[in-house]
Amino acid sequence: MRTRPLKVALLGCGVVGSEVARIMTTHADDLAARIGAPVELAGVAVRRPTRSAAASTPR
């Protein structure tokens, strides 16, 4: 397994973006085993960061 993480950034954190972020964090070990490197959520770009989905995304 590679030691350097695969960094992923999301554009948007609505229904789809928040679910992708959730899957990335809850299934991190499975994703790392499948691709051969740990996956890291590097950032999320949103237009309105005060909206509920963006505010509740894990940091």
Beta strands, then each sheet from edge to edge (+ up, - down):
strand 1: 6-11
strand 2: 39-45
sheet 1: 1+ 2+
end
